[in-house]
């Protein structure tokens, strides 16, 4: 597969990817899903502050999250914003941890890293988003000299999500 030649920042934030988060089940260490407890009304996206539910299809564990969102901002293993459980889609590199909330988030990072030509999102004074998810990526992920290593880490993460 040919890598894309150009990446244009779609102006996504972390909040665009927290509707469905893949985590490690605290009961059986299998893949579990953090999803909205109630479906959103038609034509409306679920709120980031909406009640969430943890569901593990392997062992049948179900839990409801207490209210509140704590987005991950630290070093080390990443955790989900609702239950504080380790994310399923993450891998350690020599530079730091590479992580994603769900496959769509990981795919966005992969498209950015693959592209030799990366265009920033144009400044929009009317938009509430000042810095996009891509702009907030750590510098080591953005560096071209680390491209091969980051893509290998993404492949490891994608392989883990299939198993």
C-alpha contacts under 8 A as a table, 3 or more apart, distances in Angstrom:
res1	aa1	res2	aa2	distance
3	X	114	X	5.97
3	X	115	X	6.64
4	X	7	X	7.26
4	X	111	X	7.24
4	X	114	X	6.74
4	X	115	X	5.45
4	X	116	X	7.99
5	X	115	X	5.21
5	X	116	X	5.92
5	X	117	X	6.08
6	X	115	X	5.41
6	X	116	X	6.59
6	X	117	X	4.72
6	X	118	X	5.84
6	X	119	X	7.42
7	X	111	X	6.93
7	X	112	X	5.88
7	X	115	X	5.77
7	X	117	X	6.24
7	X	118	X	4.78
7	X	119	X	5.95
8	X	118	X	6.21
8	X	119	X	4.84
8	X	120	X	6.36
8	X	121	X	6.81
9	X	12	X	7.73
9	X	118	X	7.76
9	X	119	X	6.28
9	X	120	X	5.48
9	X	121	X	5.04
9	X	132	X	7.96
9	X	134	X	6.90
10	X	121	X	6.84
11	X	121	X	6.21
11	X	129	X	7.60
11	X	132	X	5.18
11	X	133	X	7.16
11	X	134	X	7.80
12	X	15	X	7.92
12	X	16	X	6.17
12	X	132	X	5.62
12	X	133	X	5.71
12	X	134	X	7.70
13	X	16	X	5.53
13	X	17	X	7.59
13	X	129	X	7.72
13	X	131	X	7.87
13	X	132	X	5.20
13	X	133	X	4.55
14	X	17	X	5.58
14	X	18	X	6.80
14	X	133	X	6.00
15	X	18	X	5.52
15	X	19	X	7.91
15	X	48	X	6.81
16	X	19	X	7.27
17	X	20	X	6.80
17	X	21	X	7.57
17	X	101	X	6.40
17	X	102	X	6.94
17	X	104	X	7.52
17	X	105	X	6.21
18	X	21	X	5.82
18	X	48	X	7.04
18	X	81	X	7.89
18	X	101	X	6.54
19	X	34	X	7.80
19	X	35	X	6.10
19	X	36	X	6.67
19	X	46	X	6.97
19	X	48	X	7.05
20	X	33	X	6.81
20	X	34	X	5.70
20	X	35	X	5.04
20	X	36	X	7.64
20	X	101	X	7.44
20	X	102	X	6.61
21	X	33	X	5.83
21	X	34	X	5.04
21	X	35	X	6.85
21	X	80	X	7.05
21	X	87	X	7.71
21	X	101	X	4.93
21	X	102	X	5.39
22	X	31	X	6.65
22	X	32	X	5.82
22	X	33	X	4.88
22	X	34	X	6.37
22	X	87	X	6.04
22	X	88	X	5.43
22	X	89	X	6.99
22	X	101	X	6.11
22	X	102	X	5.78
23	X	31	X	5.90
23	X	32	X	5.22
23	X	33	X	6.18
23	X	34	X	7.26
23	X	79	X	7.89
23	X	80	X	6.97
23	X	85	X	6.23
23	X	86	X	5.71
23	X	87	X	4.24
23	X	88	X	4.49
23	X	89	X	7.63
24	X	29	X	5.26
24	X	30	X	5.65
24	X	31	X	5.09
24	X	32	X	5.80
24	X	85	X	6.57
24	X	86	X	5.72
24	X	87	X	6.08
24	X	88	X	5.36
25	X	28	X	5.67
25	X	29	X	4.61
25	X	30	X	5.31
25	X	31	X	5.90
25	X	32	X	5.26
25	X	56	X	6.47
25	X	85	X	7.70
26	X	29	X	5.79
26	X	85	X	7.37
27	X	59	X	7.49
27	X	61	X	7.25
28	X	58	X	7.64
28	X	59	X	6.58
30	X	56	X	7.55
30	X	58	X	6.66
31	X	56	X	6.73
31	X	57	X	7.99
31	X	58	X	7.70
31	X	88	X	6.54
32	X	54	X	6.87
32	X	55	X	5.65
32	X	56	X	4.32
32	X	57	X	6.84
33	X	54	X	5.70
33	X	55	X	5.25
33	X	56	X	6.34
34	X	52	X	6.48
34	X	53	X	5.55
34	X	54	X	4.54
34	X	55	X	6.44
35	X	52	X	5.56
35	X	53	X	5.44
35	X	54	X	6.62
35	X	55	X	7.84
36	X	39	X	6.44
36	X	46	X	7.10
36	X	50	X	6.61
36	X	51	X	6.04
36	X	52	X	4.44
36	X	53	X	6.00
37	X	50	X	7.66
37	X	51	X	5.50
37	X	52	X	4.73
37	X	53	X	5.02
37	X	64	X	7.51
38	X	51	X	7.45
38	X	52	X	7.99
39	X	46	X	7.31
40	X	44	X	6.13
40	X	45	X	6.10
40	X	46	X	5.02
41	X	44	X	5.61
41	X	45	X	7.71
41	X	46	X	7.96
46	X	50	X	6.76
47	X	50	X	5.10
48	X	69	X	7.60
49	X	67	X	7.17
49	X	68	X	6.46
49	X	69	X	6.72
50	X	67	X	7.78
51	X	64	X	7.40
51	X	65	X	6.52
51	X	66	X	7.44
51	X	67	X	6.44
52	X	64	X	5.93
52	X	65	X	5.39
52	X	82	X	7.15
53	X	62	X	6.92
53	X	63	X	5.62
53	X	64	X	4.50
53	X	65	X	6.02
54	X	61	X	7.50
54	X	62	X	5.34
54	X	63	X	5.04
54	X	64	X	6.29
54	X	65	X	7.53
55	X	60	X	6.94
55	X	61	X	5.83
55	X	62	X	4.74
55	X	63	X	6.94
56	X	59	X	5.94
56	X	60	X	5.25
56	X	61	X	5.16
56	X	62	X	6.63
57	X	60	X	5.23
57	X	61	X	7.44
65	X	82	X	6.14
65	X	83	X	6.14
66	X	82	X	7.54
66	X	83	X	7.99
67	X	82	X	7.85
68	X	82	X	6.91
69	X	81	X	5.26
69	X	82	X	5.56
70	X	80	X	7.96
70	X	81	X	4.61
70	X	82	X	6.68
71	X	80	X	7.24
71	X	81	X	4.83
72	X	78	X	6.40
72	X	79	X	6.32
72	X	80	X	7.08
72	X	81	X	6.56
74	X	78	X	7.65
75	X	78	X	7.63
75	X	96	X	7.56
75	X	97	X	7.44
76	X	96	X	7.31
76	X	97	X	6.27
77	X	86	X	6.82
77	X	87	X	7.94
77	X	90	X	7.72
77	X	97	X	6.62
78	X	86	X	5.82
78	X	87	X	5.91
78	X	90	X	7.39
78	X	97	X	7.72
78	X	99	X	6.77
79	X	84	X	5.12
79	X	85	X	5.05
79	X	86	X	4.24
79	X	87	X	5.19
80	X	83	X	6.15
80	X	84	X	5.06
80	X	85	X	5.53
80	X	86	X	6.34
80	X	87	X	5.92
80	X	101	X	7.41
81	X	84	X	5.96
87	X	90	X	6.39
87	X	99	X	7.46
87	X	100	X	7.54
87	X	101	X	6.77
88	X	101	X	7.95
88	X	161	X	7.42
89	X	99	X	5.66
89	X	100	X	5.49
89	X	101	X	6.70
89	X	102	X	6.95
89	X	103	X	7.91
89	X	106	X	7.93
89	X	157	X	5.53
89	X	158	X	7.54
89	X	160	X	7.56
89	X	161	X	6.94
90	X	97	X	6.86
90	X	98	X	5.51
90	X	99	X	4.04
90	X	100	X	6.42
90	X	157	X	5.97
91	X	97	X	5.77
91	X	98	X	5.42
91	X	99	X	6.48
91	X	153	X	6.17
91	X	154	X	7.80
91	X	156	X	7.28
91	X	157	X	6.29
92	X	95	X	7.94
92	X	96	X	5.86
92	X	97	X	4.38
92	X	98	X	6.20
92	X	153	X	7.59
93	X	96	X	5.23
93	X	97	X	5.92
93	X	98	X	7.20
93	X	149	X	7.76
93	X	150	X	7.79
93	X	153	X	7.03
95	X	140	X	6.74
98	X	150	X	7.87
98	X	153	X	7.31
98	X	154	X	7.83
99	X	106	X	7.54
100	X	103	X	7.29
100	X	105	X	5.56
100	X	106	X	5.23
101	X	105	X	6.16
101	X	106	X	7.51
102	X	105	X	5.37
102	X	106	X	6.42
103	X	106	X	5.00
103	X	107	X	6.03
104	X	107	X	5.03
104	X	108	X	6.32
105	X	108	X	5.26
105	X	109	X	6.53
106	X	109	X	5.19
106	X	110	X	6.14
106	X	154	X	7.45
107	X	110	X	4.92
107	X	111	X	6.12
108	X	111	X	5.24
108	X	112	X	6.30
109	X	112	X	5.13
109	X	113	X	6.19
109	X	134	X	7.55
110	X	113	X	5.16
110	X	114	X	6.07
110	X	151	X	6.91
110	X	154	X	6.97
111	X	114	X	5.29
111	X	115	X	6.31
112	X	115	X	5.56
112	X	118	X	7.03
112	X	134	X	7.83
113	X	116	X	7.85
113	X	141	X	7.31
113	X	142	X	6.82
113	X	144	X	7.94
113	X	147	X	6.16
113	X	150	X	7.52
113	X	151	X	7.22
114	X	147	X	7.14
114	X	151	X	7.55
115	X	118	X	6.32
116	X	144	X	7.92
120	X	135	X	7.93
124	X	127	X	5.41
125	X	128	X	7.81
127	X	130	X	7.37
129	X	132	X	6.54
131	X	135	X	5.81
131	X	136	X	6.66
132	X	135	X	5.12
132	X	136	X	6.35
133	X	136	X	5.16
133	X	137	X	6.50
134	X	137	X	5.36
137	X	141	X	6.64
137	X	142	X	7.05
138	X	141	X	5.61
138	X	142	X	6.81
139	X	142	X	5.07
139	X	143	X	6.27
140	X	143	X	5.37
140	X	146	X	6.72
141	X	146	X	6.69
141	X	147	X	7.30
141	X	150	X	6.58
142	X	146	X	7.74
142	X	147	X	7.81
143	X	146	X	5.59
143	X	147	X	6.77
144	X	147	X	5.09
145	X	148	X	7.58
146	X	149	X	5.39
146	X	150	X	6.12
147	X	150	X	5.25
147	X	151	X	6.09
148	X	151	X	5.16
148	X	152	X	6.20
149	X	152	X	5.12
149	X	153	X	6.31
150	X	153	X	5.04
150	X	154	X	6.23
151	X	154	X	4.95
151	X	155	X	6.20
152	X	155	X	5.02
152	X	156	X	6.28
153	X	156	X	5.05
153	X	157	X	6.25
154	X	157	X	5.03
154	X	158	X	6.13
155	X	158	X	5.03
155	X	159	X	6.08
156	X	159	X	5.12
156	X	160	X	6.27
157	X	160	X	5.12
157	X	161	X	6.42
158	X	161	X	5.19
158	X	162	X	6.61
159	X	162	X	5.34
159	X	163	X	6.62
160	X	163	X	5.33
